[in-house]
Amino acid sequence: MLTIGELASHAGVTVRAVRHYHAKGLLPEPERDRSGYRRYDAGAVIELVKIRTLAEAGVPLARVRELLRADQEEFAAAVADIDARLRAEIRQRQRHRERIAGLSSGDSLVLPPEVVDFLERLRELGVDERIVQVERDGWIPLVACSPGRVREWIARKQEQIADPKFVDLYLALGQAFDWADDDPRLVELADELAALVTHLAEQRGDAYVDDVDVDPPLAELMDALAFETAPPARRLIELLAERGWRGWTKLERADPARRSR
């Protein structure tokens, strides 16, 4: 007759595991002897090894009792069912791993690959990370509310940053983080930005620069987010309004009568 410790040792498990199997009703718990100890026979060792083997194979403990009592045909059917469930879990976990691997930059969490590629291109061009963050945060609600237009917008963005003038503006916006509201360089930046936007509107039409398909409340929310992340943006938007353009997320002419047709 064996003590619980000897039983556990022979079966290759811990005493804690034996007690857990007792609690689950998988292994019968013998009566105590006159000394107050539970004593196990060789049959308990065999039963415990079977339980351990099934558990290590991935069989849920809730189904171990069923398999221990099953005949050959029932056992085969149950194992096939458990195997199918395990394979489904493996496929799901593999999808999770692929998803986690795609989150290496954090930008991939809620943004499609084309947007992530655009953000990486900004970094390659030397754009300040704070500006990249403003861009990223702005894309998140845009992707959520108008996923069908993302490729169109990204194609336009990629076209724009192929122009050295746009790249210079991005670089200047990054420098503006360190400027005070009364810094004359903000005025110069507003002049350059307004001139570029006006040129694009006259060349491509106002819809080219005013084509963000979001409701005004969402545009205001996105503007507020940009102002929090990039404080100079608030002053810059005031200067742009003086130069004929208003808004930030949704940029439009301050004087609608001047819209290109």
N, C-alpha and C positions, 0 to 999 in steps of 0.2 A: 504494500500500500504506500502511496506517495503523498507527501505534503504538497501544498499548492505551489511552493517554490520549486520542488523537484519536478512536478508536472510541467510547469512553465519551462524549465530548463530542458526537459526531454523533448518538448514540442517546439522549442526555438522561439518562444514568445516571452513577454514580460508577465509578471504577476498581475500588473495592472490590466493587461489585455485579458487575462483569464477572468478577472472580476468583471470586466466590461462585457465579455461574452456571457457570463452568468446573468448580468443585468438585462441583456438583450434576449435572454431565454434561449440562447443557442447551445449552451453547454449546461447539462443538468448539474445542479449544485448538491453534492452529497450531504448526508447528515453528519453532524459532528460526533466524534468518538467520546469516550469517557473523559479524555483529557481536554476536551473542548476544541479539538482540531478537526478540520475536514480532511478526509483521506480519499485519495483517488486511485482507481485501478488502471490496468493497462488499456482498457477500453476507452478511458477518458483521454489517454494520450493520443490514441488513434483518431478519436473524434475531434480533438483539438487540432491535430495536424491537418485534418480535412478542412476545418474552419479557416485555419491560417492560410492554407493553399488557395482556397476560394477567394478569401479577402485580398490576398496579394495579387491574384489574377484580375482584380478589379470588379469582382462581383459585389454589388451593394449588400450590406449586412442584412437588409430587409428581405433579401431573396436567398440568403445562405441556407436558412432552415428548409425552404422549399427544395433546394437542390440536394440537401442531405437526405431527404426522404423520397426523392424522385426515383422512378425506375429508369432504365437505360434510355427509353424513348423520350420520356418526359425531361430527363436530364439534357439530352441532345437538343431538344427544342428550346429549353430554357437558356442553354449556353448560346445557341444561335441568336436568340432575342437579345441577350446581354451583349453579345459581340456587335450586333447591329447598333445598339445604343452607344456603345463605346466608340465605334467608328464615327457615328454622328457627332459625338462630343469632340473627337479628335479633329474632325473637319471644322467644327465651330471654333475650337481653340486655335487652329491654324489660321482661320480668317482673322481672329483677334490678334495673332502674332503679326500677320501682314499689316493689319491696321496700325498696330503699335509701331512697327518698323517705319511706317509712313509718317509717323508723328515726330521724327527725329528733330525737326526744326521748330515744332510748336505751331508754326504758321499753318501746317497741314491739318490741324485739328478741325477747323470749320471752313477751310478754303479749298477750292478745287486746284488741281495741279497747275493750270495755266496762270492762276493768280499767284501761287507760290513761286512759279518761275519768274514772273514779273518782279516780285519783291526781291528775289535773289539777283535779278539783273540790276536793280537799283543799287544793291549793296556792291556789286561788281564795279559799278560806275563811281563808287565812292560817296554815295548819298548818305548823309547823316542817319544813323540808326533811329533817331527820334522821328525823322521824316518818314522813314520806312514804317515805323509803328503807326503813325497817323494814317498812312496809306492802308496798312493792314486792317486797322480798326474800322476804317471807312468801308472797306470791301466786305466786311462780315455782314452788315445789314443789307448791303446791295445784293449779295449772293443769296441771302435768305428770301428777299422779297421779289427778286427778278432773276432767278437762275438761268432762264432762257436767253438772257441778253449778255451774260458774262463774256462769252467768246467775242462777241461784237465789240464790247467795251475794251477788252484786253487787247484786241487787235489794234484798236485806235491808240491805246496807251503805248503799245510797243512801237507803233509808227511814230508817235510823238517823241519818245526818248531816243529815237534814232537821229533826231534833230539836235545838234549841239546846243542850240539856243535853249531848248527845253532842259537839257542836262544842266546847263549853267544855272537855270532858275532853280532846279532841285537843289543844287549845291549851295546856292545863295540862301535858300529857305532854311537849310541846315545851319548855316552861319547865323541866321537871324534869331535863333534861339538865345543867343548870347547878347542880343542888342536890346537896349532900352526902348520904350515906346517913342521917345523923342529923338531917337538916333536918325540922322538924316539919311542913312543908308536904307532905312525902311521906305522912305519916300522914293528913292532911286529904284528900289526893287518894285514898288507899286507901279512906277512909270513903265518899267520894262515888262512887267506882267500884263498890264493893261494894253500896252502896245502890241504884245504878242497875241493876246486874246482877240483884240480888235482885228488884227491882220488875218487870223484864222477865220473869224466870223465873216469878214468881207470876201475871203477866198473860198471858203467851204460852206458858208451859210451859218446863221446863228444856231441852227439845230446841231451843228458839229460840236459846239462848246456848251450848249444848253440841252443835254440829252440824257439826263439822269432821271430814270423813271421811278421816282419815289414821291410819296405824298408829302406836302409841306410839313406836317408835324414830324415825320421821320427825318426830313432834311434838316429841320431845326435841331433835332436831337443829335444828328451826326455833326452838325456845326458846333454844337456845344461840346461834344466829345473832342473835336479837333482843337477847340480853344483851350480845353483843359490840358491836352497833351502838348500843344504848341501855343503858348501864350501870345507870341507875336502875331499869330493869325488874326486875332481880334482887331488889332490896330491896322493890320494890312487890309482887312476887309473894309474898314472905314475909308482907307485911302483909295481902294479900288472903287468904292461907291462914288467918290468925288471925281473919278475918272471915267464914269459911265457904266460900271459893272457892279452888280450887287450879288450877294450870296457867296457861298463857299462850296458846299456840296453841290448845290444847284446854282450854277452861275448863269446870270441872265442880264440883259441890258437894263440899266436903271431907267432909261428912256425908251419905252416900248416902240415909240414912233420911229426909232432909228433902226429897227430890226431889218436885217437883210431879207430880201425876197428872192 
